[in-house]
Amino acid sequence: MANFSSIFWGCLALCAAMTFRKYLFVYLLATLSDWLQGPYVYALYSDYGFEQHEIAQLFVAGFGSSMIFGSFVGGIADSGGRKKFVIIFALVYLGSCITKHFRNYSMLMLGRLLGGVSTSLLFSVFEAWLIKAHADAELPKQCLPKSFSWAAFGNSAVAILAGLVANKIAHAGPMEPVTDVIYKGGFLNPFDLAIVSLIFCAGGAFFLWDENYGDTGETISGERETNAKGKGKWHSALKNALTTTLRNRDIVLCGVISSFFEGSMYIFVFMWTPLLKAFRKEGEGDLPFGLIFATFMVCCMTGSSLFSILVEKFPVEKLGIAVFAVAAFGMSIVALEINDTVSFLGMNLFEICVGMYFPIMGTMKGGIVPEDKRAAIYNLYRIPLNFIVLFSLLTDLTPRFSFMLNATMLIIATVLQAVLSKRRLEKTVNIGSTLEGITQNEILIT
């Protein structure tokens, strides 16, 4: 019996490892393409000679595109196939990279619109595929948090690698015109490398992944869902996803929490540089931005590693309360603007929480969001998130006010997480009591 048990668990571990490796190869290529571009989008637009307000319009268009088009793309992915839409993600993002070679505002605007759609797919379809792949392989539930933890760790490592490589190739030579509007070299090199990464990403998904769809399933809460595969058009998929979300308080809470945390994360990305620069005195050299970014990513890796240890002892819902509270404390420290050292420590504390957040939220959404509408609902979650981001872009917020806003959103997220944790615990107890009652009745009947 012991040998059989060892073989059984060994086979499960092997199956989980094979599933995760297929996912990780494709997912990290996708995130590599995203990290390669990030530091040089603004620099490229500026090098092309566009004014500050024109660049701001391009960024607003990108987030607006993610908010509008992403809201229904997820529904199509659920019924059309997650693997297929990962390949579409790669092709659309590839198109966005190609437009960067044109010193033409309309082409760059098209690129931002394509980039917005791609971002929506990146943060929904990949995760939806992984959760369904775990379910199809009948893997134990404890495998999913581990998968999210390693994915977050790998993403941070890829970010560091991408930053170093992009910095090297971006300064390998000057940007040169090929024609009046088409350019090559310089800040365009990271985008060209991102194209290569996206080609391998699409190829990896095509050859390594099995297709999966949103199908009939039952969430942990016991709510029965109907198969959406092949039924209706995008508008009906969006309507069904919205209806399901509004009828389930746990789904709503999960969405609000994720929007507040990820919104604070985006504002942090926009504002950490001007805040630290404000502490510099005249005559002092430039900040080591590359080293600071690498430090943040190491903190994220630390957070994902901490999660993999703590999840063995505590439920993810309880971990979420602690992580959001610590993140709020970190942002409060930054908002005080005591000095550059204290602010930097607060930022690092927040980044550790970011590393823990993604596996926590990925695991929670895996148990709360119904399978047949997963990608659609994940994209609905990004609508309030994009509102927060657009608000921060369109208003002239000071760094201090921005970090105060972050701290406030994270405090609210902590309270809502406590409510969600209590609801999930009560449902687990109720389900356990029901099962115990059924077992006792069966014994009496026997």
N, C-alpha and C positions, 0 to 999 in steps of 0.2 A: 504493500500500500504506500509506503514511504517513497519507494522508487517511482511508482506511478504518479504520486503527487509532485515529485521533483521534475519528472518529465513534463507534466501538465503545465506547471508554472514556468518551466524553461521554454516551452513552446509559445506560451503567451508572451513572455518577455521578448522572444525572437520576433514574433509577429508585430509587437508594439514597436520594436526597434526598426524593423523593415518599413513599417508605415511611416514612422517619424522621419527616417532618413530620406525617403522619397519626398516628403513634405519639405523638410529643411533645405534640401538642395535647391528646390524651385523657389521657396520663400526667400532664402537669403540672397539669391540672385536678383530677385525683385527688389528687396530692400537695398541691395548694393547699388542698383541703378538709381534709386531715390536719393540715397546719401551722397552719391557722386555729384548730383546736380545741385543739391541744396545750397552749398556755400557760394555758388557762382551765378545764380540766377540774377540777383540784384547787380552784382559786379558787371555782368555781361550787358544788361540793359544800360547801365551807366556808361560803359565803354562805347556803346553804340551812340551815345550822345543824347539820350532821352532825358527830359526834365523830371524832377522829383514827383510832380503830380501825375505825369504820364506813367511813371513806374508804379505809383500807388494804384492807378486805375487797372494796370495789368494784374497786380496781386489781388485786387478786389474781384476782378473777373474770374480768376482761378478759384477762389473760395466760393464765389457765387455759382459757378458752374458745378462745383462739387455739391453744393446745397440743392440746386434745382435738378440737374440731370441724375445725380447719384440717388435721389429719392425713389426713382422708378427703375433704375438699372438693376438694383438688387433683386427686385421682384422677377425681372426677366431672367436673372442668373439662377434663381431658385428653380424655375420651371425649365429653363433652357440648358442647364448644366453648369456646375461650378468650374469644372476643368475647362470647358469651352470658354468661359468668361475670364479665366486666368490667362488664356492665350490671347483673348481680345484685349485684356489689360495691357499685355506686353506690346501688342501691335499699336494700340492707341498711344501709349506712353512713348513708343519708338517714334511715332509721328510727331509728338510734341517735341522730342529732342531734335528732330530734323528741322523743324521750324526755327530753332535757335540760330541756324546758319544764315537767316535772312535779316538784313538790316531794314526791315519793313514793319511798321507798327501793326498793320492788319494781320500779317503772318504771325507776328509774336503774340497778338491777341488770340488768334486761332490756337496757337500752342498752349496758351494758358487755359483756354476752354478744354482742350484735350487733356491737359494735365489735371484739371479738376475732376473730370470723369475718372481718370486713371487712379487718382488718390482715393476716390470712393470705393473703387473695386479692390485696391490694395488692402484697405482696412476692413473689408467685409468678406469677400469671396474666398480668400485664402483660409481665413479662420473657419468659415462655414464648411469648407471642404474637409479640413482636418477633423472637426467634430464629427461629421458624418462618417468619415473613414474609420474613426475609432469605433463608432457604433456598428458599422458594417462588419468590422473585424471581431466584434463582440469582446472587446478588451475591457478589463476592469476599470471602474470609474476613476480609480486613483492614478491611472496612467495619463489621463488628460492634463491634470495640473503639472505633472512632470514635463509633458510635451511643451506646454506653454512656457514653463520656466526656462527650458533649454532654448526655445525659440527666442525668448527675450534676451538671454545671455548671448546667443549667436548674433542677434541683431545689433547689440552694443559693440561686439567685437568687429563686426563688419563696418559699423560706423567709424570706428577708429581707423581701420584699414583704408576705407574709402577716403577719409580726410587726408591721410598721408599721401596716398596715391594721387588724388585729385590735385593736391597742392603741388606735387612734383611735376605732373604733366601740364598743369595750367601755366606754369612758368618755364616750360621747356622752350618756348619760342613765342614771338609776338603774334597777335591776331592780324591776318593779312586778307585783303580783298581778292576774291576770285573773279567776280564781276562787280558791277556797280552796287548790287544789293546782297550778293552772296559772299560770305566770309569763311575762313578756316583758321585753325590753330589757336593758340593762346587760351582764353577762357572757354573756348568751344571744345577743347580736347576732353574735359571731363564728360561732356554730353555725348561725344563720340564713343567713349568707353562705356557709357551707360547704354548706348545702342547695342553694343556687343553683349553686355550682360543681359539685356532684354531678349535678344535672339536666343541665347542659351536658356533663359527662363522659359520662353515659349516652347522650345524644343524639349526641355526637361519635363514640362507638364504633359506634352503630347505623348512622349514615349514612356514616362514613368507612372503617371497617374491614371487611375481608373475614374471614369465619369461618375459623379453622384449628383443627386437632385434632392430637393426638398420633398419628403414623402410623408405618408401617414405615420404619425408617431404620437407619443404621449410624453409630456414634460414631467418633471419631478412633481410638479404641483398636481398632476393627475388630469390635466385638461386635455381632452382628445382633440386632435387636429385633423383636418381633411387634406388629402393629397392635392397639391396645387399644380402638379406636373402636367403640362400640356393643356391647362384649362385657362381660358380667358386671355386677355391682352394685358399689356403692362399696367393700364389704368385700373383694371380689376385686381391685379396682384397688389398694387399700391393700396387700393381701398381695403382689401382683405387684411393686409399687414397693419394698416392704421386702425381698423376695427378691432383686430386682435389685441393690439397694443393698448388701446383705450379701455378695453374690457378687463385687462389683467393688471392689477395694481403693482405686482412684482416687476412686470416688464417695464411699466412706466418709471418706477423707482430706479431700476437698473439703468434706464436711459438717461434720466436726469443726473444721476451720480456720475456716469461716464462723461456726459457733456460738461459738467462742472470741472471734473478733474482734467480732462483733456483740453478744455478751454483754458484753464490756468497754465497748462503745459505750453500751449501755443503762445500765450501772452509772455510767458517766461522766455521763450525762444526769441521773441521780438525785443524784449526789454533788458536782458541781462547785460548786453554789450554797452548800451548807453549809460546804465547805472554804474558799471565798473569804470567806464571812461570818465564819468563825472567826478570820481574820487582822485583822478590823476591831476597832479600839479603841473603848472607850465614848465616846460623844459624837460620833463620826464619822458622817457621813450615810450613807444607803443606797447600796449599789453600783448603778452604772448597768447593770442587768441587760439592758435592751434593747440597749445598745451592745455589751456583752460577747457576747450572742448573735449580733449582726450580725457581730462580728469573727470568731467561730467559723465562720459561714457563708461569709465571704470567704475564710477559710483553706481551706474545703472546695472552693470554686470554684478556688482556686489549685492545689489538689491534682489536680482533674480536668483542669485545663489542663496541668499538668506531665505527667500520664499521656499525654495526646494527643501530646506531644513525645517522651517517652521510649519509647513503644511502637513508634516508627519504628525504634529502634536496638536494643531489647532484647526478648526474648520475655516475655510476661506472667508466666510462671511465675518467671522470674528477678527481675522487678520485684517480685513478691509477697514474695520473701524479704527484699529490702531494705526494703520498706514496712513489713512486720510488725516487723522488727528496730528500725526508727526509732520506730515506734509504741510498742514496749516500752520504749525509751529515754525517750520522752516521759512515759509513765506512771510510770516509775521516778523521774524528776525531780519529778513532782507528789507522789509518795508520800513523798519525803524531807521535804516541808514546810519548805523552807529559808526562804522568805518569799513574800509574795503575788506579787511580780513574777516570780520564778523559776517558781513554780507555774503562773502564767498563761501563761508562755512554753512550758512543757511541754504545757499543754492545747492551745495553738495548734499546736504541732508534731504532736500527736495528730490534730487536726482536719484538717490537711493530708493526713495519711495516710488519714483517713476518705474524703476527696475522691478519693484514688487507689484506695482499696480497692474501691469499688463497680464501676467499670469493669473492674478486674482480676478480681474474683470473677465478674462477669457473663460476661466472655469465657471464663474457665476452665470455668465450669459449662456454657456453650454448647457446648464441645467434649467434655466428659466425660459429662454426663447424657444418657441416651437420649431422643430426641424424644417417643416415645409415652407416656413416664411422667414427663415433665419437671415439670409443675405438682405432681404427686403427690410426687415426690422433693424438690422445693423445700420443700414443706410438711413433709415428714419432717425436713428440716434444722432446721425451727423448733421441733421438740420439745425437743432438748437446749438450744437457745437459751432457750426459755421456762422450762425448769428452772433455768437460771442466773439469769434475771430474778426468778423466784419466790423463789429462795434469797436473793437480795439484798433482796427486799421483806420476807420473813418473818423474817429474822435482823437483829439490831440491830448492824449493822456500822458501825464508825467510818469516817469519810472516808479516813483514812490506810490502814486495813486494806483498804478497798475498792479503793483505787488500787494497793496492793501485789498484791491478787488480780488486778487488771487486767494489771499488768506480767507476772505469772506466766503468765496465760493467753496473753498475746501472745508470750512467749518460747517457750511450747510450740507456738503456731501457727507461729512462725518455723521451728522445727525440723521440724515436719510439712510445711511448705511446701517446705523443702529436699528432703525425702524425695519429695514429690509431683513436684517439678521434675525430680529425677533419673530417676524412673520415666517421666515423659512424654518426656524427652529420649531415653532408651533405646528407648522404643517408636517414636519418630520415626525414629531411626537404623535400627532393625530393619526398619521398613516401607520405608525408603529402600533398604536392602540387598536386600530381597526384590524390589522393583520393578526394581532394577538387574540382578539375576540373571535376572528374567523377560525383560528387554530383551536381554540377552546371548544367552539361549537362542533368542530369536526370530531374532537375527542369524545364529546358527549354523545354524538350521533353514533360513533363507533361503539 
